[in-house]
Amino acid sequence: MDYTSSDLLNKINDGEHIKGKEVFNALMNDRVLSELGAKKVEIARSLLPSSEIPHSEIVLDKAKDISQEDIEDEKAPE
């Protein structure tokens, strides 16, 4: 299930600390996996000269970056 920081705060405010821990772990897991994926791309790019990276791969990476930014913007508290 996708959680937001509001879900975490609600669980803490309601005194549901065990469920709050589950929400926190889910939020951190999503963030860690996202950062790990970005680091993998960064390392892979450093191994290949830019002239060897196919154009379609660059376009796909940019699309993923934009999509990830949109998702993060949606999750940001207003």
N, C-alpha and C positions, 0 to 999 in steps of 0.2 A: 504494500500500500504506500502511496506517496503522502508524505507528511510535510507540513510547513512549520516554520518556527512558531507560528501562532498555536498550532496543535501542541507543541512542547510547552509553551507558556500556559495554555489552558489546563493541561494535565498537572503542572506544578501548582497552579492556583487552586485547582480542585482537590489537591492533596493526593492525587493518584500518582505517587512517585514511581512505582514499579512500571506503570504504563508510560510515564514520562521518560523513564530510562529506555524503554523500547523505542519510543519516538526519537529520542536523542541518538541512539545507536543507528537507527535507520537513516536519519539525516546525515550523520557523519559517514556512514558507509557510502551513501550516494556521492558525497563530496570527495571522499578518498578515491573512489573509482573514477570519478571525473578527472581529478588531478593526475591519477596514474595514467589514464589514457592520454592526457596532454603531454606528460613526460615521455611516454613511449614515442609519440610523434616527434617530439623535440630531439630525442636521441637518434631516431631513425633518420631525420633530416640532417643531423650532424655527420652521419656516416656516409651519406651520398652527396657528391657535389650537386649544386642546384641544377646544373645542366643535365644531370641524369634522372631527375625526378620528372616523371611524365606529367604533362599539362593536366590531364584528366584527374590525376591524383591531387594536384594542387587545388583544382576547383572543388573537388569533393571535400578536402580538408577545410577549405574556406566555408563551404556550406555547413559543415558540421560545427565549426566555430560559431557561425552566426546563429545556428539553431540552438546551441548550448547557451549562448548569451540571451536569447529570447526566453528560454526555459528559466534561467536564473532571474531574469527581470520579472517573470510572472510569479516566482516564488518570493521575491523581495517584499517585505512588509511595506504597506502603504501608509 
